[in-house]
Amino acid sequence: MLERAGFMPIAYLKKTSYTGSYTGMRFKMEKVRVGEGEEEKDVLRVTHWPEPFGYDATREELKTWMDTSFDEEGICKGIDWLNEEYSARYQAG
């Protein structure tokens, strides 16, 4: 199971993306700007895809993502979502 202690802080994510893997699942967290005009805001995009390839070498249709708030709570929600997705898609059984 993925835990908060294994992920980078929000200050790190303001500058660059964070990638990792967990038993057959690869993932990425990054700051993304969404919306237009006054509705434009930063969100935390969390993406996962199956191994063996990295993000850029994986076909888009194999990637699944969700957006959440760009703050500590968003990181925790993203980790919870990755754990749920892992259990549903990657865990043998």
N, C-alpha and C positions, 0 to 999 in steps of 0.2 A: 504494500500500500504506500502511495506517495504521501509524504508529510510536509508540512510548511517549512520545517527546518532545512529541507533540501533545496529550497528555491531562493532566488535572488530577491532583494528588497526592491521596493518601488523606485528608489533613487537610481538603482542600476537599470531598471526597465525604462526609465525616462530617456536613457542614452542609447540603449541597444537591446536587441532581443535575447531571449534565453531559450536554449534548446536542451533537451535531455531525452532519455529513453528509460523504459521500464518493461522488462520481460516481454518483448515482442511489439511494444507500442512506442513510437517516437512522439515527441510533443514540442511545442514552441509557444512561448508567451511573448507578446510584443505590444507596444503602444501603437494604436492606429487612430487616425483622425477620420471621423465619420460625420455625415450631415453636410448641410450647406448653409452659408450665411450665418445668421444669428443662432441657428440650430447646430452649428458645428461644435464638436466636442471630442476629447480624447477618450478612448475606451481601451480596455485590455482585451486583446484578441488571443484566445487560447485555441490552439489547433492540435489535432492528433492525426496520426496516420500509421499504417503498419510498417514494420521493418521490412527490408533491410536498408532502404535508401534514405538519404537526408531529405530535407524539405524541398530544396530546389530540384532534386532528381526524381521526385515523386509526382505522378500524374495528379492533377487537381481533383479529379473525381474520387481519388482515394483519401482525400483530406476531409476531415470534419472539424468545424470550428464553431465557437460561440463567443459572443462579446459580453463583457461585464464592466463594472465600474473600474476606473483606473485609480485604485487605491488599495490599501491593505485588505479590506473586505473583499474586493474583487479578486485578489490573488487567492484568498482562501476559497472563494466560490469556484474559481477556476480549478483549483486542486481537487475539490470535492467532485466537480464535473468530470475531471480526468479519471478519478477513481471509479466513478459510476460507469463511464464509458469503457474502462478497462474490464470491469466485471462483466459487462454486457457483451463486449466484442472480442476480447483477447484472452480472457481467462479460460483455460481448458476445464471442461466439466460439464 
